[in-house]
Amino acid sequence: LSDSTLWVNGVFYTPEGIIRNGKMLVAADGTIEAIGGSDLHAAADAHVYDLNGLSVLPGLIDVHIHGGAGCNVMNGTYEDLDAISKFHAMHGTTSLLATTGTAPADKINRALKCAADAMAQGVSGAEIVGVHLEGPFLSMKRRGAQDPEHIRPADLAELEQYLHSANGSMRLATIAPEIEGGMDAVEYLVNQGVTVSIGHSDATLAQVEEAVRLGAKHTTHHFNGMSPLHHREPGVAGAGLTLPQLTVELIADGIHVHPAVAKLMFDIKSAWNVCVITDAVTVAGLPDGDYGEVVLSDGQVVLKENGSLAGSTLTTIQALRNVIAFTGLSLEKVIPSFTLVPARQIGIIDRKGSLEPGKDADFLIVDEHEQLTIHSTHVRGKEVYSRSVK
Ligand SMILES: [Zn+2]
């Protein structure tokens, strides 16, 4: 008895290169059993699907999602997380980190618990592969749209409580290392197996170097919410570009970072050290309008109070189109920044990030001749979105 699925006649993007007229066999347990060309044979009772020449990409991984479709991680409900997971699956995301924001400790703890529970229970779209703690241990000066009332010095007891609430699911934490207690927080998180990202930070190059020595290896939405590159003090922006230990996040909407600077990031760091994110917020997927604290117009989300950019309405598939346009690089060259790089940064590369035997069958079926229109999204072998089903 076999419940395996054989996808035939497709263009497969694998780490070893593009396989044209390829085949992929997905096992009943939702993992990839085999991938290859005409020499690949499956059991006679496998379900066969003809891709008619469409392309199959590894599912996109977004380590920085706050919300979407009117919902937000900080609301701390399963319904919010499920809706966020479904919305982003429609737009190419197969794995995400539920990302918190600066708030009172009890609210952050509630959101972390809820995300950990939803992760264990499972959601209907993109898989929640963990949580990303963004704040409250940030720089007041570089807060961006983070709530100034609740930004505070780093506190290890509070951090321990967050780790406890996240129940082993905290994969990434954004910290400003230069604030009071910041370096201790970096060291503590690294020892707990959490990837530390430097962000909302006013650190100098020397302070970033110290955090890197302690194990920090990522920067949060590079160029946004950080000390800028000055030729006599490179700041976090310069540190991210020059230190090889750091992988830099990019909100690839062309608004948060100019397309020319996005290209510069790929030129300097290569696709292997750029981690593309959306930083999508509640209003992603909603029409333009006034949403209380923020206004959304032409895809820009702006905090009413001070005009700060307050996250994005970007989707991963649109980010992929943008990065190809901004850099002039091919789909094959930039796809790691959306797949293997985020998987490596958050420690899930053994099961996510590429179309390879043994990994989860997380993939997108797209039309390369129609601006990467998504035909369907699959998580662990299961179709979670199809454009033909309304
Ligand atoms: Zn942020």
Residues whose N, C-alpha, C, O or C-beta is under 5 A from the ligand:
A	BS01	ZN	none
